[in-house]
Amino acid sequence: MPDAPGLTLAALRAELASLTALAGSAERPKPNRINPAGHAMPGHEWTITEQDRPHTTRTFTWTIRTVDDAETCDAVYVSSPHSATPAEDFVPVLPADARRIAMALLAAADRAEHLTAGVPRLEDRRPA
C-alpha cells in the first residue's frame, strides 16, 4: 500500500463505516414496476429519467432490473440511455460491483454539489 501521510488505518475504517452507514440508512426507492412471471425479465424494475439537459430535447432514461429467475437472479441488470437499444439492452453487474458503482456515484455527486456551491469539504483534503 502506498504511503499516505496523515491517513491512518483508523481513519480509513471510520470513513468506510461512515459510507456504509450512509448507504444503509438512506431510504431505497421502490421499484417503478414489477414484471410478472410471463415477462422476459420477471422481477423488480426501476426507471430513472435524468433531468432535462440544455440544448437537447432527448430523454435520457436508465432502467435497472433484478430478475426473479434462479438462473439469472445473481446479478443486477442495467440499461443506460447510451445502450444500443435502451430499456432492452441490459448489462449484468454483480451485486458487490453494483454497490461499489452506487457508492462512487454518491461520492461524486456530493463532490460536484459542493464544488458548485463553493463549499470545501474536509474529506477533499485527504490523499486519494
N, C-alpha and C positions, 0 to 999 in steps of 0.2 A: 504494500500500500504506500503510495507516495506521501511524503511528509507534508502535512497541512498545518502550518503554525497557528496555534490558538484553537485548533479543533481537536477536541478530546473524544474518546470513546463515549464518555458520559454525555457529551453534547450531541453526538450522533444518535445515541439511544433516546435522548429526550426529544429530539426532532422527529425521529421515527414514531415515538409514542404519540406526539402531537398530531402528526399527519394521519396516523391510524385512528386516533380518536375523532378527528375531523371527518374522516371518511365514514366511520361507524355511526356518528351521531347525526349526520345530515339526513334529512328525510329523502328517501328514494322515490323517484316518480313512479306512479302507477303506469302499467302498460296502456297504450292507446287502444290496443286491440288484442284479443285472444283468439288466435286462429284455431278453428275446430279440428277434430281428428281427421277429417277428409281433406284438409288443406295440404298443399305440397310441403309446407313447413309448419306443422301444427305446434302451437305454443304461444308464448307471450311476444308481443311486438311493441316497440317504442319507436315513434316517429318524431324527429326533431327537425323543424323547419327553421333555418337560420333567419336572422333579422334581415330586412331589406338592405341591399348593398347599393351604394351610389353608382350611377351610370349604367345600371342594368335593370331589366325587369324580370330576369330569370329567377326562379325559385330554387334555393339550394336546400335539399332535404336529405337527411340521414335516416336510415332505417336500421334498427338493431333488434335482433331476434334471439330467443332461446328456443330450442326445438324439443318437443316432448316425444322424442323417439329414442329408444335405447341405443341405437347405433350412432346417433349424432348429437346426443344431449350433452356431450362433454366439451362443448365449445360455445362461444358467443359468436353470432353471425352478424357482420357489419356490411352495410351497403352505403357507400358515400355518394354525394352528389357528383363525384368525378368518376364513378364506376362506368363501365361501358354501357350498361343498362341499369340506371339507378332503381332501387327497390326490387330489382330482380337478380342482380349480380352480387352475390354475397361472398365475403372473405371470412373463413373461420379463424377465430382468435381464441387461444386457450384462456380460461378464466383468470389465471395469475397474470398473464400479459394484458388482458383487458383491464384489470385493476391498476396495473402499472401505467398504462396509457391514460386511464381516467385521472390518476393522481398527477401525472405530468401535465395534463390539460388544466386541472385545477390550479396547480402551481403557476403555470404560465399565464393563465387568465388573471390570477391575483396580481402577478407582477405587472402585467400590461395595465391593469386598472390603477395600480399605484403610480406607475410611470406617467400615465395620462393625467392623474390628479396632482402630480408633482410631490407626492408624499414618499419620502425614503423609507425603506423597510430595514429593520435591523438585520434580518437574515440575508440581505443582499451584500452585506459586508463579509460574510463568511466565504472562504475559498470554495470553488466548485469541486 
